[in-house]
Amino acid sequence: PVEEPEHDEL
Amino acid sequence: FRLLGDLSHVIAIIILLLKIWKTRSCAGISGKSQILFATVFATRYLDLLTTFVSIYNTLMKWMFLTTSFATIYLIYFKFRATYDKNHDTFRIEFLIIPSLILALLINHEFTVFEVLWTYSIYLESVAILPQLFMVSKTGEAESITSHYLFALGCYRGLYILNWIYRYVTEDFHDLIAIVAGIVQTVLYCDFFYLYVTKVLKGKKLQLPA
């Protein structure tokens, strides 16, 4: 599965 | 670096809110930049509803959203008589449209959330232009306004250090955020120079006419 680009920065 | 960057960002927003609230005036403040910042947070923090990163992340996002809209309320409603609209004339559509188009063309993933996140990144890199334009038009800025700008300029500069650190240690890099962050910080360089050479020596921030 495509790794959902999670934005962990503000 | 990131914590310092976020704190610098929080300090900038608090300085601005206090300046407007204490002096009961938003003279010299660009309402247009504040509208752009609120848009940046609104389009970037949509994931508040879907993904949980950390308590810190969630708290900071809510704080940035509430304070930026509170600032707009102060400028355009409560103290609108002191809003200097004759000097706040930057055409922000020339920032909004290109950012949106660029976000549609260059992004990590063509989904609504990701395109809006990308739009917020591009928009944030130029959101300060109306404020810098206004300072150049009025030819000066109150020292409190220049402290606000200094803290705001440092925030993304510290993020660049964070991105270098994360690239070296975690091999993590997000080119969209990095390029936009560099553009954003470069836009402050001229101001940083004036701030260090003038404001820190107790002089008023006077732009060469």
Backbone of each chain as ProteinMPNN parsed JSONL, in Angstrom:
{"seq_chain_A": "PVEEPEHDEL", "coords_chain_A": {"N_chain_A": [[0.844, -1.212, 0.0], [0.45, 2.257, -0.708], [2.487, 4.448, 1.048], [0.927, 6.623, 3.108], [1.576, 10.046, 2.822], [2.322, 11.334, 5.68], [2.098, 14.342, 7.349], [4.124, 15.381, 9.77], [4.909, 17.694, 10.798], [4.458, 21.128, 11.911]], "CA_chain_A": [[0.0, 0.0, 0.0], [1.241, 3.498, -0.785], [2.633, 5.058, 2.382], [0.267, 7.95, 3.117], [2.574, 11.017, 3.284], [1.743, 12.035, 6.828], [2.911, 15.509, 7.702], [4.195, 15.412, 11.241], [5.411, 19.013, 11.23], [3.397, 22.16, 11.916]], "C_chain_A": [[0.877, 1.26, 0.0], [1.288, 4.129, 0.61], [1.99, 6.453, 2.335], [1.27, 9.0, 3.626], [1.997, 11.802, 4.473], [2.662, 13.195, 7.213], [2.932, 15.63, 9.213], [4.714, 16.749, 11.746], [4.284, 20.049, 11.134], [3.505, 22.981, 10.637]], "O_chain_A": [[1.925, 1.296, 0.646], [0.258, 4.314, 1.258], [2.451, 7.339, 1.617], [1.769, 8.869, 4.743], [1.285, 12.791, 4.298], [3.868, 13.015, 7.377], [1.925, 15.933, 9.852], [4.935, 16.934, 12.942], [3.312, 19.881, 10.397], [2.716, 23.902, 10.427]]}, "seq_chain_B": "FRLLGDLSHVIAIIILLLKIWKTRSCAGISGKSQILFATVFATRYLDLLTTFVSIYNTLMKWMFLTTSFATIYLIYFKFRATYDKNHDTFRIEFLIIPSLILALLINHEFTVFEVLWTYSIYLESVAILPQLFMVSKTGEAESITSHYLFALGCYRGLYILNWIYRYVTEDFHDLIAIVAGIVQTVLYCDFFYLYVTKVLKGKKLQLPA", "coords_chain_B": {"N_chain_B": [[15.466, 22.146, 17.183], [13.088, 22.368, 15.802], [11.27, 22.698, 17.869], [12.139, 25.112, 18.937], [11.661, 26.661, 16.711], [8.85, 26.499, 16.478], [8.199, 27.706, 18.906], [9.204, 30.24, 18.496], [7.506, 31.025, 16.533], [5.062, 31.007, 17.9], [5.633, 33.012, 19.761], [5.876, 35.207, 18.081], [3.237, 35.476, 17.162], [1.907, 35.966, 19.559], [3.142, 38.352, 20.346], [2.165, 40.05, 18.384], [-0.627, 39.936, 18.812], [-0.729, 40.983, 21.438], [0.333, 43.521, 21.004], [-1.622, 44.731, 19.392], [-3.851, 44.485, 21.07], [-3.062, 45.796, 23.48], [-2.282, 48.381, 22.637], [-4.555, 48.996, 21.489], [-4.75, 49.312, 18.803], [-4.199, 48.729, 15.319], [-2.347, 49.875, 13.738], [-0.034, 50.051, 11.107], [-0.019, 47.378, 10.777], [-0.402, 44.7, 8.54], [-3.399, 43.696, 7.427], [-3.937, 42.031, 5.376], [-1.815, 40.216, 5.193], [-2.326, 38.835, 7.511], [-4.723, 37.626, 6.902], [-3.842, 35.897, 4.933], [-2.162, 34.264, 6.493], [-4.031, 33.054, 8.175], [-5.442, 31.628, 6.302], [-3.456, 29.877, 5.489], [-3.126, 28.295, 7.801], [-5.692, 27.232, 7.998], [-5.936, 25.695, 5.695], [-3.847, 23.967, 5.967], [-4.129, 22.562, 8.333], [-6.218, 20.809, 8.184], [-6.022, 18.184, 8.655], [-6.397, 17.891, 11.267], [-8.781, 16.853, 11.885], [-8.618, 14.287, 11.08], [-6.103, 12.848, 11.374], [-4.052, 11.891, 14.144], [-1.217, 13.206, 15.52], [0.365, 14.04, 17.729], [-0.053, 15.162, 21.153], [1.071, 17.64, 21.514], [1.295, 18.496, 18.825], [-1.402, 18.652, 18.082], [-2.389, 20.536, 19.928], [-0.855, 22.829, 19.3], [-1.67, 23.3, 16.694], [-4.386, 23.97, 16.977], [-4.003, 26.243, 18.48], [-2.646, 27.962, 16.764], [-4.588, 28.27, 14.815], [-6.745, 29.462, 16.212], [-5.582, 31.827, 17.239], [-4.783, 33.163, 14.927], [-7.175, 33.713, 13.643], [-8.338, 35.237, 15.599], [-6.705, 37.459, 15.543], [-7.349, 38.504, 13.061], [-9.977, 39.18, 13.569], [-9.582, 41.243, 15.43], [-8.305, 43.138, 13.844], [-9.999, 43.619, 11.599], [-12.485, 44.004, 12.684], [-12.861, 44.668, 15.599], [-10.89, 46.72, 16.068], [-11.108, 48.172, 13.73], [-11.165, 50.776, 12.947], [-8.636, 51.673, 13.237], [-7.256, 50.432, 11.353], [-4.99, 50.549, 8.752], [-5.845, 50.902, 5.847], [-5.102, 52.217, 3.568], [-2.443, 51.893, 3.245], [-2.148, 49.249, 3.14], [-1.986, 47.699, 0.637], [-1.257, 45.603, -0.988], [-1.64, 43.362, -3.712], [-3.147, 40.603, -3.02], [-4.219, 38.574, -4.495], [-2.432, 37.987, -6.393], [-0.755, 36.389, -5.092], [-2.207, 34.324, -4.11], [-3.48, 32.97, -6.272], [-1.269, 32.01, -7.988], [-0.033, 30.347, -6.068], [-1.953, 28.414, -5.68], [-2.201, 27.293, -8.227], [0.389, 26.321, -8.576], [0.392, 24.452, -6.546], [-1.352, 22.623, -7.524], [0.08, 21.647, -9.604], [2.657, 20.914, -8.705], [3.099, 18.59, -6.39], [3.01, 16.203, -3.64], [1.143, 14.278, -3.803], [-1.795, 13.753, -5.575], [-4.245, 14.524, -4.049], [-7.127, 15.853, -2.324], [-6.557, 16.729, 0.355], [-3.741, 16.689, 0.313], [-3.07, 18.422, -1.771], [-4.124, 20.779, -0.777], [-2.564, 21.014, 1.498], [-0.095, 21.439, 0.287], [-0.631, 23.778, -1.07], [-0.905, 25.456, 1.142], [1.685, 25.483, 2.042], [3.105, 26.725, -0.031], [1.764, 29.165, -0.071], [2.306, 30.164, 2.46], [4.957, 30.805, 2.213], [5.042, 33.194, 0.924], [3.359, 34.805, 2.305], [4.025, 36.889, 3.988], [4.634, 39.008, 2.451], [2.703, 41.178, 1.884], [2.84, 42.506, 4.368], [5.549, 43.25, 4.595], [5.654, 44.84, 2.393], [3.94, 46.848, 3.176], [5.336, 47.966, 5.305], [7.46, 48.96, 3.879], [6.146, 50.841, 2.412], [5.091, 52.602, 4.318], [7.469, 53.288, 5.253], [8.51, 52.95, 7.697], [8.554, 51.079, 10.831], [6.885, 50.255, 13.857], [8.747, 49.518, 16.815], [7.837, 47.257, 18.161], [6.464, 45.948, 16.172], [8.546, 45.282, 14.531], [9.872, 43.475, 16.124], [8.024, 41.462, 16.12], [8.122, 40.704, 13.417], [10.741, 39.816, 13.306], [10.748, 37.559, 15.001], [8.933, 36.018, 13.618], [10.257, 35.643, 11.229], [12.41, 34.155, 12.064], [11.291, 31.728, 12.746], [10.724, 29.97, 10.512], [13.288, 29.858, 9.598], [14.568, 28.444, 11.598], [13.289, 26.093, 11.205], [14.484, 25.243, 8.891], [16.991, 24.517, 9.786], [16.145, 22.386, 11.317], [15.266, 20.684, 9.255], [17.656, 20.108, 7.993], [18.922, 18.752, 10.032], [17.155, 16.56, 10.303], [17.482, 15.396, 7.818], [20.097, 14.582, 7.896], [20.087, 12.882, 10.119], [17.737, 11.238, 10.023], [17.446, 10.722, 7.429], [15.345, 11.953, 6.281], [13.454, 14.018, 4.109], [11.626, 16.76, 2.83], [11.125, 18.087, -0.002], [9.367, 20.052, -1.035], [8.486, 21.497, 1.201], [10.976, 22.335, 2.112], [12.116, 23.906, 0.004], [10.174, 25.928, -0.204], [10.348, 26.899, 2.373], [12.905, 27.967, 2.402], [12.669, 30.021, 0.52], [10.794, 31.555, 1.903], [12.248, 32.35, 4.174], [14.365, 33.728, 3.049], [13.074, 35.961, 2.079], [12.954, 37.514, 4.299], [15.467, 38.427, 4.707], [16.424, 40.991, 4.019], [14.99, 42.505, 5.811], [15.957, 41.373, 8.204], [18.552, 42.315, 8.193], [18.194, 45.073, 8.503], [16.929, 45.0, 10.965], [18.871, 43.989, 12.737], [20.951, 45.837, 12.431], [19.713, 48.201, 13.101], [17.292, 48.231, 14.833], [18.142, 46.732, 17.02], [19.947, 48.413, 18.006], [18.512, 50.155, 19.246], [17.435, 52.017, 17.642], [14.771, 53.343, 15.582], [12.986, 51.365, 13.226], [13.758, 52.392, 10.272], [13.147, 52.555, 6.933], [15.317, 53.018, 4.175], [14.505, 55.831, 2.364]], "CA_chain_B": [[15.302, 23.24, 16.232], [11.659, 22.513, 15.483], [10.583, 23.252, 19.044], [12.505, 26.546, 18.964], [10.956, 27.297, 15.585], [7.433, 26.634, 16.847], [8.083, 28.699, 19.995], [9.426, 31.548, 17.869], [6.251, 31.295, 15.812], [4.066, 31.341, 18.94], [6.017, 34.317, 20.321], [5.52, 36.238, 17.081], [1.777, 35.66, 17.148], [1.519, 36.588, 20.851], [3.597, 39.763, 20.307], [1.234, 40.81, 17.526], [-1.918, 40.038, 19.511], [-0.567, 41.905, 22.572], [0.527, 44.883, 20.477], [-2.924, 45.264, 18.955], [-4.764, 44.561, 22.215], [-2.595, 46.807, 24.451], [-2.323, 49.753, 22.072], [-5.909, 49.119, 20.891], [-4.567, 49.82, 17.445], [-3.444, 47.827, 14.416], [-1.618, 50.73, 12.789], [1.222, 49.463, 10.631], [-0.132, 45.924, 10.614], [-1.086, 44.359, 7.295], [-4.499, 42.74, 7.615], [-3.895, 41.061, 4.261], [-0.906, 39.128, 5.582], [-2.989, 38.016, 8.547], [-5.713, 36.799, 6.19], [-3.085, 34.813, 4.286], [-1.706, 33.308, 7.515], [-5.197, 32.266, 8.627], [-5.734, 30.682, 5.203], [-2.403, 28.865, 5.549], [-3.428, 27.347, 8.878], [-6.97, 26.55, 7.736], [-5.767, 24.673, 4.641], [-2.808, 22.994, 6.349], [-4.47, 21.786, 9.534], [-7.462, 20.03, 7.998], [-5.813, 16.817, 9.16], [-6.759, 17.845, 12.699], [-10.01, 16.047, 12.006], [-8.437, 12.885, 10.636], [-4.943, 12.103, 11.921], [-3.504, 12.388, 15.409], [0.243, 13.029, 15.515], [0.774, 14.087, 19.153], [-0.791, 16.188, 21.915], [1.743, 18.911, 21.17], [0.935, 18.839, 17.451], [-2.818, 19.066, 18.053], [-2.546, 21.787, 20.693], [-0.253, 23.938, 18.554], [-2.492, 23.582, 15.508], [-5.582, 24.709, 17.441], [-3.602, 27.566, 18.958], [-2.352, 28.794, 15.583], [-5.861, 28.571, 14.14], [-7.57, 30.413, 16.996], [-4.925, 33.147, 17.367], [-4.746, 33.888, 13.641], [-8.522, 34.258, 13.376], [-8.561, 36.303, 16.59], [-5.984, 38.646, 15.039], [-8.161, 39.076, 11.967], [-11.146, 39.816, 14.206], [-9.154, 42.521, 16.017], [-7.944, 44.105, 12.791], [-11.107, 43.976, 10.705], [-13.74, 44.282, 13.372], [-12.793, 45.443, 16.852], [-10.136, 47.971, 15.92], [-11.016, 48.428, 12.287], [-10.949, 52.224, 12.71], [-7.179, 51.959, 13.233], [-6.62, 49.649, 10.281], [-4.47, 51.505, 7.772], [-6.044, 50.189, 4.575], [-4.477, 52.925, 2.443], [-1.062, 51.41, 3.061], [-2.158, 47.783, 3.037], [-2.592, 47.624, -0.712], [-0.653, 44.542, -1.811], [-2.668, 42.564, -4.4], [-2.875, 39.231, -2.561], [-4.643, 37.571, -5.493], [-1.215, 37.594, -7.132], [-0.045, 35.363, -4.28], [-3.117, 33.184, -3.901], [-3.69, 32.197, -7.526], [-0.082, 31.211, -8.363], [0.218, 29.27, -5.076], [-2.944, 27.346, -5.93], [-1.827, 26.628, -9.489], [1.624, 25.566, -8.335], [0.061, 23.298, -5.687], [-2.004, 21.624, -8.38], [1.083, 21.09, -10.531], [3.779, 20.261, -7.993], [2.695, 18.129, -5.051], [3.465, 14.82, -3.365], [0.077, 13.32, -4.134], [-2.919, 14.568, -6.062], [-5.509, 14.339, -3.301], [-7.592, 17.156, -1.816], [-5.792, 17.121, 1.551], [-2.324, 16.903, -0.011], [-2.959, 19.633, -2.605], [-4.362, 21.919, 0.117], [-1.365, 21.156, 2.345], [0.955, 22.015, -0.575], [-1.039, 25.18, -1.279], [-0.612, 26.213, 2.372], [3.144, 25.639, 2.13], [3.51, 27.76, -1.0], [1.187, 30.461, 0.316], [2.994, 30.687, 3.648], [6.297, 31.329, 1.88], [4.915, 34.586, 0.438], [2.283, 35.478, 3.052], [4.519, 38.084, 4.7], [4.907, 40.097, 1.488], [1.906, 42.384, 2.12], [3.322, 43.198, 5.57], [6.837, 43.879, 4.267], [5.316, 45.895, 1.429], [3.326, 47.939, 3.948], [6.427, 48.614, 6.057], [8.263, 49.755, 2.918], [5.331, 51.985, 1.979], [5.042, 53.614, 5.399], [8.866, 53.726, 5.438], [9.009, 52.654, 9.05], [7.704, 50.138, 11.588], [7.058, 50.38, 15.314], [9.74, 48.509, 17.222], [7.142, 46.004, 18.502], [6.151, 45.272, 14.9], [9.779, 44.68, 13.993], [10.157, 42.262, 16.931], [7.09, 40.456, 15.589], [8.661, 40.234, 12.138], [11.991, 39.084, 13.561], [10.382, 36.229, 15.532], [8.258, 35.276, 12.542], [11.283, 35.265, 10.241], [13.275, 33.105, 12.647], [10.555, 30.453, 12.875], [10.985, 29.06, 9.382], [14.751, 29.688, 9.522], [14.888, 27.345, 12.516], [12.783, 24.857, 10.579], [15.49, 24.811, 7.9], [17.998, 23.775, 10.578], [15.486, 21.112, 11.659], [15.251, 19.827, 8.056], [19.04, 19.639, 7.784], [19.141, 17.749, 11.088], [16.364, 15.354, 10.01], [18.048, 14.767, 6.644], [21.34, 13.927, 8.312], [19.874, 11.794, 11.103], [16.676, 10.266, 9.682], [17.364, 10.672, 5.973], [14.001, 12.485, 5.935], [13.461, 15.364, 3.528], [10.424, 17.084, 2.068], [11.641, 19.169, -0.864], [8.385, 21.137, -1.19], [8.562, 22.318, 2.415], [12.32, 22.916, 2.219], [12.282, 25.002, -0.981], [9.285, 27.038, 0.195], [10.882, 27.452, 3.631], [14.077, 28.782, 2.08], [12.124, 31.247, -0.098], [10.149, 32.337, 2.97], [13.269, 32.937, 5.062], [15.142, 34.694, 2.244], [12.292, 37.201, 1.963], [13.156, 38.336, 5.503], [16.887, 38.797, 4.873], [16.553, 42.457, 3.982], [14.469, 42.997, 7.094], [16.881, 40.942, 9.267], [19.711, 43.22, 8.184], [17.768, 46.34, 9.122], [16.603, 44.752, 12.373], [20.11, 43.824, 13.52], [21.772, 47.063, 12.411], [19.033, 49.401, 13.612], [16.383, 48.076, 15.969], [18.856, 46.227, 18.208], [20.732, 49.515, 18.572], [17.552, 51.082, 19.869], [16.871, 52.983, 16.685], [13.498, 52.94, 14.975], [13.2, 50.721, 11.929], [13.46, 53.331, 9.179], [13.645, 52.042, 5.653], [15.846, 54.107, 3.358], [13.376, 56.355, 1.564]], "C_chain_B": [[13.817, 23.502, 15.961], [10.907, 23.121, 16.666], [10.875, 24.752, 19.14], [11.758, 27.286, 17.867], [9.503, 27.518, 15.934], [7.259, 27.68, 17.943], [8.272, 30.1, 19.44], [8.154, 31.984, 17.144], [5.169, 31.728, 16.804], [4.36, 32.738, 19.5], [5.629, 35.437, 19.356], [4.033, 36.534, 17.145], [1.311, 36.338, 18.432], [1.935, 38.057, 20.86], [2.588, 40.595, 19.523], [-0.096, 41.016, 18.244], [-1.814, 41.048, 20.653], [-0.434, 43.337, 22.085], [-0.826, 45.494, 20.109], [-3.84, 45.468, 20.167], [-4.371, 45.695, 23.179], [-2.727, 48.225, 23.881], [-3.702, 50.033, 21.467], [-5.818, 49.717, 19.491], [-3.801, 48.815, 16.599], [-2.731, 48.655, 13.359], [-0.315, 50.039, 12.39], [1.16, 47.967, 10.443], [-0.917, 45.63, 9.338], [-2.159, 43.3, 7.569], [-4.447, 41.658, 6.548], [-2.956, 39.901, 4.598], [-1.568, 38.222, 6.602], [-4.065, 37.119, 7.935], [-5.001, 35.614, 5.534], [-2.623, 33.786, 5.32], [-2.867, 32.437, 8.0], [-5.565, 31.227, 7.566], [-4.727, 29.53, 5.233], [-2.745, 27.824, 6.616], [-4.699, 26.541, 8.563], [-6.787, 25.441, 6.694], [-4.725, 23.626, 5.039], [-3.267, 22.067, 7.476], [-5.801, 21.057, 9.413], [-7.288, 18.64, 8.609], [-6.054, 16.739, 10.668], [-7.931, 16.893, 12.905], [-9.737, 14.575, 11.728], [-7.26, 12.179, 11.305], [-4.474, 12.753, 13.215], [-2.0, 12.136, 15.412], [0.754, 13.003, 16.957], [-0.053, 15.171, 19.835], [-0.247, 17.559, 21.532], [1.28, 19.398, 19.802], [-0.497, 19.377, 17.405], [-3.012, 20.402, 18.754], [-2.043, 22.979, 19.887], [-1.119, 24.313, 17.351], [-3.724, 24.384, 15.893], [-5.199, 26.114, 17.862], [-3.333, 28.501, 17.777], [-3.653, 29.18, 14.887], [-6.622, 29.641, 14.909], [-6.908, 31.791, 17.048], [-4.927, 33.898, 16.041], [-6.13, 34.452, 13.315], [-8.861, 35.357, 14.382], [-7.882, 37.593, 16.12], [-6.784, 39.318, 13.924], [-9.371, 39.795, 12.547], [-10.741, 41.179, 14.764], [-8.917, 43.575, 14.942], [-9.163, 44.586, 12.02], [-12.425, 44.231, 11.418], [-13.504, 45.199, 14.574], [-12.067, 46.78, 16.677], [-10.042, 48.384, 14.455], [-10.792, 49.925, 12.007], [-9.455, 52.54, 12.626], [-6.459, 51.191, 12.134], [-6.267, 50.594, 9.138], [-4.593, 50.924, 6.362], [-5.402, 50.912, 3.383], [-3.043, 52.469, 2.194], [-1.012, 49.901, 2.918], [-2.764, 47.413, 1.688], [-2.007, 46.515, -1.575], [-1.762, 43.689, -2.432], [-2.465, 41.085, -4.052], [-3.389, 38.178, -3.541], [-3.443, 37.108, -6.313], [-0.362, 36.615, -6.325], [-0.893, 34.103, -4.199], [-3.223, 32.311, -5.149], [-2.446, 31.386, -7.899], [0.209, 30.073, -7.376], [-0.706, 28.093, -5.335], [-2.56, 26.565, -7.189], [-0.591, 25.755, -9.274], [1.334, 24.309, -7.509], [-0.613, 22.202, -6.499], [-0.989, 20.936, -9.287], [2.162, 20.312, -9.792], [3.316, 19.891, -6.59], [3.17, 16.699, -4.864], [2.434, 13.811, -3.826], [-1.167, 14.118, -4.517], [-4.207, 14.19, -5.336], [-5.866, 15.703, -2.715], [-6.725, 17.616, -0.648], [-4.371, 17.49, 1.192], [-2.146, 18.169, -0.848], [-3.176, 20.859, -1.721], [-3.167, 22.138, 1.048], [-0.27, 21.862, 1.547], [0.661, 23.496, -0.838], [-0.665, 26.008, -0.059], [0.894, 26.44, 2.512], [3.608, 26.755, 1.197], [3.006, 29.129, -0.555], [1.941, 31.045, 1.511], [4.323, 31.328, 3.274], [6.221, 32.782, 1.412], [3.911, 35.405, 1.252], [2.742, 36.763, 3.733], [4.711, 39.264, 3.755], [4.022, 41.329, 1.704], [2.394, 43.184, 3.328], [4.649, 43.917, 5.273], [6.615, 45.034, 3.296], [4.774, 47.107, 2.174], [4.393, 48.702, 4.738], [7.252, 49.478, 5.097], [7.471, 50.982, 2.47], [5.288, 53.053, 3.069], [6.467, 54.084, 5.718], [9.386, 53.445, 6.832], [8.105, 51.604, 9.696], [7.948, 50.377, 13.064], [8.002, 49.269, 15.75], [9.043, 47.19, 17.567], [6.804, 45.231, 17.231], [7.408, 44.619, 14.333], [10.189, 43.469, 14.822], [9.269, 41.116, 16.451], [7.668, 39.846, 14.324], [9.929, 39.416, 12.346], [11.672, 37.667, 14.045], [9.759, 35.367, 14.44], [9.286, 34.795, 11.506], [12.157, 34.142, 10.759], [12.6, 31.739, 12.622], [10.881, 29.509, 11.735], [12.49, 28.867, 9.181], [15.175, 28.537, 10.421], [14.396, 26.018, 11.951], [13.787, 24.335, 9.551], [16.584, 24.028, 8.614], [17.434, 22.407, 10.963], [15.509, 20.171, 10.466], [16.655, 19.293, 7.739], [19.303, 18.501, 8.775], [18.42, 16.451, 10.74], [16.922, 14.642, 8.783], [19.29, 13.978, 7.056], [21.043, 12.724, 9.209], [18.83, 10.775, 10.658], [16.588, 10.041, 8.19], [15.973, 11.089, 5.51], [14.175, 13.823, 5.223], [12.176, 15.556, 2.727], [10.766, 18.319, 1.235], [10.666, 20.34, -0.979], [8.488, 22.079, 0.012], [9.907, 23.022, 2.498], [12.483, 24.098, 1.259], [11.429, 26.199, -0.569], [9.819, 27.706, 1.463], [12.087, 28.339, 3.381], [13.625, 30.112, 1.454], [11.573, 32.156, 0.996], [11.19, 33.056, 3.825], [14.086, 33.987, 4.321], [14.408, 36.032, 2.148], [12.524, 38.12, 3.169], [14.565, 38.907, 5.583], [17.08, 40.299, 4.946], [16.111, 43.029, 5.33], [15.43, 42.629, 8.219], [18.057, 41.903, 9.375], [19.361, 44.527, 8.891], [17.528, 46.144, 10.617], [17.883, 44.712, 13.214], [20.885, 45.138, 13.565], [21.056, 48.246, 13.065], [18.276, 49.121, 14.918], [17.15, 47.641, 17.224], [19.723, 47.323, 18.806], [19.787, 50.581, 19.145], [16.997, 52.11, 18.909], [15.523, 52.452, 16.168], [13.82, 52.275, 13.641], [12.776, 51.69, 10.833], [14.013, 52.742, 7.897], [14.197, 53.225, 4.864], [14.77, 54.563, 2.392], [13.61, 56.055, 0.074]], "O_chain_B": [[13.354, 24.641, 15.898], [10.02, 23.955, 16.487], [9.977, 25.556, 19.392], [11.281, 28.403, 18.071], [8.971, 28.606, 15.715], [6.299, 28.45, 17.926], [7.59, 31.037, 19.854], [7.786, 33.159, 17.148], [4.452, 32.7, 16.568], [3.448, 33.543, 19.69], [5.12, 36.48, 19.769], [3.618, 37.692, 17.179], [0.421, 37.187, 18.399], [1.181, 38.913, 21.322], [2.206, 41.69, 19.936], [-0.628, 42.126, 18.282], [-2.706, 41.88, 20.824], [-1.007, 44.257, 22.667], [-1.128, 46.631, 20.473], [-4.518, 46.49, 20.279], [-5.224, 46.456, 23.635], [-3.213, 49.138, 24.548], [-3.984, 51.137, 21.0], [-6.665, 50.499, 19.059], [-2.887, 48.143, 17.075], [-2.531, 48.205, 12.231], [0.408, 49.512, 13.236], [2.13, 47.342, 10.012], [-1.962, 46.231, 9.085], [-1.849, 42.156, 7.901], [-4.856, 40.52, 6.777], [-3.267, 38.743, 4.319], [-1.401, 37.003, 6.571], [-4.289, 35.999, 8.393], [-5.485, 34.483, 5.571], [-2.679, 32.582, 5.069], [-2.706, 31.234, 8.208], [-5.947, 30.101, 7.886], [-5.083, 28.369, 5.033], [-2.665, 26.621, 6.367], [-4.771, 25.34, 8.825], [-7.404, 24.38, 6.794], [-4.725, 22.518, 4.502], [-2.834, 20.917, 7.553], [-6.433, 20.729, 10.417], [-8.255, 18.001, 9.024], [-5.935, 15.674, 11.273], [-8.056, 16.231, 13.935], [-10.534, 13.714, 12.099], [-7.396, 11.041, 11.755], [-4.492, 13.974, 13.368], [-1.558, 10.991, 15.319], [1.471, 12.087, 17.361], [-0.677, 15.998, 19.169], [-0.996, 18.498, 21.264], [0.918, 20.563, 19.636], [-0.775, 20.403, 16.784], [-3.703, 21.288, 18.251], [-2.713, 24.007, 19.797], [-1.279, 25.491, 17.031], [-4.073, 25.359, 15.226], [-5.949, 27.065, 17.643], [-3.733, 29.665, 17.782], [-3.792, 30.31, 14.42], [-7.091, 30.617, 14.323], [-7.587, 32.809, 16.917], [-5.057, 35.122, 16.019], [-6.239, 35.551, 12.77], [-9.585, 36.298, 14.058], [-8.427, 38.685, 16.285], [-6.877, 40.544, 13.859], [-9.747, 40.873, 12.087], [-11.466, 42.16, 14.596], [-9.275, 44.741, 15.103], [-9.351, 45.784, 11.808], [-13.394, 44.644, 10.78], [-13.901, 46.364, 14.562], [-12.564, 47.83, 17.085], [-9.011, 48.885, 14.006], [-10.284, 50.288, 10.945], [-9.053, 53.537, 12.026], [-5.239, 51.274, 11.987], [-7.111, 51.332, 8.628], [-3.605, 50.51, 5.757], [-5.182, 50.316, 2.329], [-2.5, 52.628, 1.101], [0.038, 49.334, 2.613], [-3.878, 46.895, 1.599], [-2.242, 46.492, -2.783], [-2.722, 43.331, -1.748], [-1.695, 40.393, -4.717], [-3.029, 37.006, -3.427], [-3.427, 36.002, -6.855], [0.63, 36.083, -6.823], [-0.385, 32.982, -4.217], [-3.077, 31.09, -5.092], [-2.556, 30.178, -8.109], [0.636, 28.988, -7.77], [-0.308, 26.933, -5.228], [-2.591, 25.334, -7.205], [-0.532, 24.611, -9.724], [1.93, 23.253, -7.724], [-0.47, 21.014, -6.208], [-1.176, 19.787, -9.686], [2.536, 19.208, -10.187], [3.161, 20.749, -5.72], [3.665, 16.064, -5.795], [2.751, 12.678, -4.186], [-1.532, 15.067, -3.824], [-5.128, 13.618, -5.92], [-5.02, 16.592, -2.621], [-6.219, 18.738, -0.643], [-3.838, 18.48, 1.692], [-1.18, 18.907, -0.658], [-2.493, 21.869, -1.889], [-2.798, 23.272, 1.352], [0.397, 22.764, 2.054], [1.556, 24.341, -0.831], [-0.168, 27.127, -0.191], [1.326, 27.467, 3.037], [4.4, 27.616, 1.582], [3.723, 30.126, -0.647], [2.186, 32.25, 1.577], [4.771, 32.272, 3.925], [7.206, 33.517, 1.49], [3.644, 36.562, 0.929], [1.922, 37.634, 4.022], [4.926, 40.391, 4.202], [4.545, 42.443, 1.708], [2.362, 44.415, 3.306], [4.833, 45.069, 5.667], [7.289, 46.062, 3.361], [5.104, 48.248, 1.849], [4.355, 49.929, 4.825], [7.685, 50.576, 5.447], [8.047, 52.032, 2.183], [5.428, 54.245, 2.796], [6.666, 55.118, 6.355], [10.561, 53.673, 7.123], [7.035, 51.284, 9.178], [9.07, 50.666, 13.48], [8.051, 48.206, 15.131], [9.588, 46.119, 17.3], [6.853, 44.001, 17.217], [7.348, 43.546, 13.734], [10.787, 42.532, 14.292], [9.695, 39.963, 16.383], [7.702, 38.625, 14.172], [10.162, 38.435, 11.64], [12.25, 36.694, 13.561], [10.013, 34.167, 14.345], [9.188, 33.685, 10.983], [12.595, 33.28, 9.997], [13.269, 30.714, 12.493], [11.273, 28.366, 11.968], [12.922, 27.839, 8.658], [16.041, 27.744, 10.052], [14.992, 24.965, 12.181], [13.921, 23.125, 9.365], [17.05, 23.003, 8.116], [18.143, 21.402, 10.94], [15.747, 18.975, 10.635], [16.809, 18.164, 7.275], [19.826, 17.446, 8.417], [18.992, 15.368, 10.863], [16.851, 13.415, 8.702], [19.497, 12.848, 6.613], [21.672, 11.674, 9.076], [19.004, 9.578, 10.882], [15.757, 9.261, 7.725], [15.487, 10.631, 4.475], [14.949, 14.669, 5.671], [11.704, 14.647, 2.044], [10.701, 19.449, 1.72], [11.089, 21.495, -1.016], [8.568, 23.298, -0.143], [9.976, 24.181, 2.909], [12.937, 25.168, 1.663], [11.895, 27.338, -0.58], [9.75, 28.926, 1.607], [12.276, 29.345, 4.064], [14.125, 31.18, 1.806], [11.841, 33.357, 1.021], [11.027, 34.23, 4.158], [14.456, 35.012, 4.893], [15.028, 37.095, 2.136], [12.323, 39.332, 3.088], [14.841, 39.768, 6.418], [17.794, 40.814, 5.806], [16.759, 43.905, 5.902], [15.702, 43.451, 9.093], [18.501, 42.259, 10.467], [20.101, 45.02, 9.743], [17.874, 47.0, 11.431], [17.957, 45.332, 14.275], [21.416, 45.513, 14.61], [21.703, 49.185, 13.53], [18.579, 49.696, 15.963], [16.868, 48.099, 18.332], [20.185, 47.215, 19.942], [20.178, 51.702, 19.471], [16.199, 52.967, 19.288], [15.202, 51.272, 16.307], [14.824, 52.601, 13.007], [11.595, 51.798, 10.505], [15.208, 52.464, 7.792], [13.615, 54.31, 4.879], [14.19, 53.747, 1.676], [12.782, 56.411, -0.765]]}, "name": "protein", "num_of_chains": 2, "seq": "PVEEPEHDELFRLLGDLSHVIAIIILLLKIWKTRSCAGISGKSQILFATVFATRYLDLLTTFVSIYNTLMKWMFLTTSFATIYLIYFKFRATYDKNHDTFRIEFLIIPSLILALLINHEFTVFEVLWTYSIYLESVAILPQLFMVSKTGEAESITSHYLFALGCYRGLYILNWIYRYVTEDFHDLIAIVAGIVQTVLYCDFFYLYVTKVLKGKKLQLPA"}
